[in-house]
């Protein structure tokens, strides 16, 4: 097993874990972490694909590296924005989910009457 194959398997595992976390867990913070794991897997897979081209004797292409670095910066910015929005939601509502619980909704209806 070559080093490229090991990185490809690791990238596939990260992508699979990220998709699993997005599907299974309803908590928004955990979904955000799953998106970050998924993105890390995609970045690693993109690096593996670029590395295979360089290993085949082709000249080193800096474009994939620049794209991954740019994507990392964008992912960090999007994560910071999402965390700030979740903190604001928690400050305003006391919870980080957008769906209200049934007991809480019943209490609000009783208070309104």
N, C-alpha and C positions, 0 to 999 in steps of 0.2 A: 504494500500500500504506500503510495507516494504521499508527499507532504500536501500536494494539491488535492488529492483525494480526501485526506484527513480534514482539511479546511472546508471542502465541499460538504462533507458529512456534518461537520459542526454547524455550518451555515444552514443546512437543511433542518437540523434539530432545532436551532434557534427560531427559524421560520415556523416550524410546526408548533413549538411551545407558544409562540406569540399568537398564532391563530387559535390555538386551544384556549388560551387565556381570554381572548376577545369573545369567543363563543360562550364559554362556560360561566365566567364570573360577571355578575351584574354591578359590582362596585366600580364606580367611575375611576377611582385612583388606581385600582388594579388593572382596569382596562387601559389606562394611560401607560402603566408599566408594561403591559402586554404589547402595546403599540411600539414602545421603545425597544423591546426584545425583538419584535418582528423587524423593525427597521435595522437593528444591528445585524440580524441574519441576512437581510438584503444587502447591506453594505459589504458584509463578508463575502457573500456570493458574487457580488459585482467585482470585488477584488480577486476572487478565484478565477473568474472568467478572464479578467485582464491579465492575470499571471500566466494562465495557460497559453495565451497568445504570445507573451514574451518568452515563455519556455519553448515554444515551437520554433524559435529562431527569428521571429519578427522583431522589429525594432521596438524599444520601449516607448510606449505611448503615454504621455502625461495627462491626457484627457480623462481617462477613468479615475485617476487619482484626484484630479481637481474636482470632478463631479462628486466623488465620495466625500471629500473634505467639505464641499459646499452643502451637501445633503446633511452632514453631521451638524453643521452650524444651523441649518434650517430646522432640523429635528430638535436641537437644544432650545431654540427660540420658541418653537411650537409647544414644547413641553413646559417651558417657563410660563407661557401664556395660559396653558390649560391649568397648571397648578394655581396660578393667580386667580383664575376664574373660579376654581373649586374653593379656594380660601374665601373668596368674596361670597360665594353661595353659602358656605358654612357660616360665615359671619352674619349674613342676613336671615337665614332660615334655621340654622342650628343643625342642619344635616347636609350631606353632600350628594344626595340623590334628588332627582327632579320629581319622582313619583311619590305622592303622599301616601302614608299608611292609612288603612281603613279606619282605625281607631282615632287617629288624628283628624281625619276628615269628618267623622261623626262628632267629635268634640267641637270642631269649628262650626258645624251646622247647628249644634245645640246652643252655642254662644251667640250665634246670629239671630236666633229666634227670641 
